[in-house]
């Protein structure tokens, strides 16, 4: 059905088209035309084909006048674009909120990888259902994400719909700007623990032994934590064990050796356990690991659903300024998690604390 919508009212593609106010979707020709980008006033470039053949885009190529962000995606149905959907959406939003900000999102042809990231942005920050996001972009440019990307966007849409049904997300006001719609949103307050539990209970995503929930950040269980060969294949450089010395957890510095840095947290998966004292230290460790050369970090406990998931949620809230419900939405897009009620209360307190600091 989505492919039928994409095939209707097919527009011709220019090298670059404005599909949302100050948000441009384009191809390699537009991306390599620095003079043309300068004339348009482009301040940010998001390249969804970073490092691919014929793609010259990088920080050095654009210099200091344009901020660059690369996503190394392949235009294949089996490529998992989901770990990049939220970071890309946040980059786009940050660019558009910067003074005079205009952003080009591109890939090779500007119809699949880059279009998928723009659709995700409209779904995440403007609460568009997937069909509405497609129709909005198609009013200005022909797009055709591959079938795998469409399935991933449907999955994102299902999680967004779950949240919107349980928590009143925002009040919207629509304006017109050069024929392009805009939506101003007012965020809702911190959800109650009962609301959060309802969201988690409604999640139907299966859990693997390990899941990449943020670029280079993996959430997993004891089985993957003990599989050093698979961790090496994934390129894991850091391991945060939130169940150190717990039942059957044999991870320690000696187990991982010199190839991986190990960080221990002795936490119990109990509603009475105070995990909040570890929120900031764990977030600092994750942030430092991801910023190290070739850094990839595994955060795990026994099942990868409660202790470790709570620490990853705290990291997203502290370092990426996610609200609790936004952080939950992100993780539930990729993995079934279930922090116990005590941890949820502590995360809710963290959410209110961070909101208060912002105010």
N, C-alpha and C positions, 0 to 999 in steps of 0.2 A: 504493500500500500504506500509506503514511504517512497519507494522507487517510482511509482506511478505519479505521485505528486511532483517529484523531481523532474519527471519527463514532460509534464504539462507546461504550457506557456514558456517554452524554452527560449531564453534570450541569448543573443550573441554575447561573447565575452570580449571585453576590452582587456588590455594588459593590466588595467587597474580600475576598480570601481569602488565608489563610496557606498557602503551597504548599511551604514549606521552613522550618525553624526560623528565626523572626525575619525571614523574607523573604515579603513580601506582594505579591500581584498584583491590580491593580484598574483602575478606569475613572476618567473625569473627575469623576464625582460624588464618589467617595472622595477624589480628589486635591484637590478644591476645598473639602472639609470639614475645615478646619484644626482645629476643635474635636474632631472624630472622630479625626483623626490624633494629636492630643495625648493623647486618652484611650487610644489603642492604644500610645502610647509611641514613635511613629515619629520617628526621628532623621535619616533620609536619604530623599530622594525622587529617583528617576530617572524623568524624563519622556521617553518615546520619541516623543512628538508635540510636542516643543518648537517654539513659534512657529506652531503650526497653529490653524485656526479654533476659536473657543470655548475654547481652552486658555490659562488665565490663569497657569499656573505659571511662576515665575521666582524669582530670588534675593530680590527685593523682596517678592514675594507671601508667602513663607514666613518671612522675617525671619532673625534670628540663631539661632533655636532649632532649625531644620532645615537640613541641608546639601542643596543642590540641584544636580542634574546634568542637563543637557538634551541630548537627541539629536534632531535635526531630521529625523525619518524620515517618509516618506509610506507609507501602506498600499497600495502598488501592487506587482504582481509584478515589474515592471521596476526597482524601486528597489533600489539596491545597499546592503544593510544590513551587508555583511561588514566594512567598515572600522570599524564601531562595536562589533562583537561582543567583541573582546578588551578595549578600553577600558571597555565597560559591565560586562563580567565582573569586571574588576579593581576597578571602583568598588563593585560589589556586595560583593565579597570584603572590601575595605577597610572598608566600612560595617559588615558583620557582625562583623568583628574589632575594631571600636572598642568602648570600654566602653559597655555597655547598648545597643549598636547594633541598630536595627530599620529595615528599609528597605521602602519602597513603590516598586514598579516599575509604571508605568502608561502607558497611551496613551488613546485616546478611549473604547474599549469594553473594553480589557484582555484581548483574545483573540488578537491578531495581532502587532503590533509589539513590545509589551512582553513577550508570551509568548515570542516568538522570542529576546529578550535573556535571559530567565530560562533557557530551554532551553540557550542557548549557555553560560551561567554553569555549569550543572550538567555540561555536557560538558567544559568547560575546566578547572574547578577540582575537580570530583569524578569526572572520567573516565567519565561515563556515556555509553554509546552513545546515539544520538539516540532510538531507540525506547524505551529505558529512561527517558530524560529525559522524554519525552512522557507515558509511563505514570505516572511519579511525579507530575508536575504535574496530570494528569487525575484523579488520585485525590482532588484537592481543588478543582479548578475546571475548567470546560469551556473549552477553548482551540481556536483554529483559525487558525494562521498561514497567510497566503496561499501559493499554490503557489511563487511566486518565492522567498519566505523559506525554504520547506521545501527547495528545491533548494540554497540557500546553506548551510543547516544540514547537509544531506547532504555537501556539499563539505567543510565543517569536520570532520564526522565521519570522512570518508575520510582526511584528514590526521592526525587524532588516532589513528586505527587504525594508520596507517603507523608513527607514532612508538612506539606501545605494543608493536607487534610486534618492533621493532628494539631499543628500549631498555626494560628493566624500569622502569616509571615510578614505582611506589610500592607500599607495603604499606598495606592499608586495614583499619580496624577500624570496624565498624558498631555504632551504639547506637540506642536508641529514645528519642524525646522527643515526648511528646504525640501519638503516632501518626505522627510525621514522622521519616523516616530522616535520619541524619547520617553523614558519612564523614570520619574523620580521616586525613590522608595524610602520609606521610613522603617527601620528595623524594629522588630518586636522585642519584647523583654526576654530575659532569661527564662527558658521553659522550666516547668516544675519537674521534679523527679518522676512523677507519674506519667507526664507527657513524654519524657525521654524514654521511659520503659516501654511505653506504647509504640514508639518509633522503632526501638530495637526489636520488639516482639514481632513487628510487621515486616522485618527484613527477611528476604527469602534467598539471599546470596549464599552460595556454598562456600565453605572454608577449605582451602588447601593447607598443606603443611606450612607454606610460606606464601605471602602475597606482597607485592610492591604496592604500597599505599600512598607513596609520595616519591618523587624521583630519587632513587638510590636509598630509600628508606623502606625496609622490609619488616613486616609483622608476621611472627610465626610461632610455632609450638616447639615442644621438646624434641620431637623427631627430627626436625630440620636442624635444630641447634646441635644435635649430636652427630649430624652427617657432615663431617669436615670436608669430604670430597665434593659434595654438592655446594657447600658454602664457598669453596674455592672456585667452583665453576661459575657461580653467581658473581664472584669478585668481592665478596664480603671482606671488609677490612676491620670492622669493629662489631663487637657483640655486647649488647646490654641485656643481662639476665636479671629479670625482676623476680625470679624464684630461686635465687642463689641458695644452695644448701637445702633446698626443699626436696620432697620425695622424688627420687630417681633423677634429680638434676645434678649431673656430674660435671657441668661446665665450670671451669676455673682457668686461671692463667696457664697452668701446666697443660691442661687439656688442649688449648688452642695454640700454645707455643708462641713463637715470635712473629708468625705471619698475620695474626689477628690480635687486636687490642681488646681486652676484656674489661667490662665494668659490671660490678655486682651490686644488686639491691636485694636485701633479705626481706621480702614482703610476703605476707600471708593473704590469701584470697578470702578474707573475712570482712564482714560488714563493720566490724569493730576496729579493724586495723587502720591506722592513720597513714595513708599513702601520700597525703598532701605534702609531707616534709621532703619528699623526693621529687616533687613536680619540677621545681626549678633546677636542681642538680641534674636530673635526667634530661631535661630539655637542653641544658647547657652542653651536656655530653653529646647528645644527638646532633646539635647544631655544629659543634666543633668537629665531630666525625665527618659530617657531610661537607664541611668546608676544607677538610684535609685533602691532599693530592689523591685523586682517584677514590675518595672515600665513599664507602657503602656500608650501611649499618643495619644489623638485624636486632630488633627488639623482640624478646620472647619471654614467655613464662611456661606453664605446663601445656595449656591448650591454645594460647595466643588469643584469648578472648576477653580477659578481665584485667589482670594486673598490667600486662604489657600494653594492651589496648588503651588503658587509662593513661599511661605515660605518654603514648603517642598522641592522644587527644590533647594532653597538657602541652606537649611540644607545639602542636599546631596553634593552640590558643596563645601561648606565650610569645613564640617567635614569628608567627604569621598572622597574628591578630584575628584569628577565627573566633567567632562566638562558639559556645558549646554546641548549639544545634548545627552550625555550619561545619564544625569539625566532625561531628557525628555523621552528618550527611556525606562528607567526603569518605570516611572510613567504610560506611555501610554501602557505598557504591562498589567496593571491591571485596569486602570481607565481612562475614557475620561475626559481630563482636557482642559481648554481653558483660560489661562491668557490673560488679555487684552494687546493690543499692547504696551501701556506704561510700563506695568510690564515686558513684554518681552525685551524691550529696556534696562530696569534697570538690568534684569538678564544677558543680554548680556554684559553690562558694568562690572558686577560682574565677569563674566567669564573671560573677558580680564584682569581685575585687578588681579585675582587669578593666571592666567597664567603668568602674568608679575612677580609676587612674586616668582613663582617657578623658572622662568628663572634667 
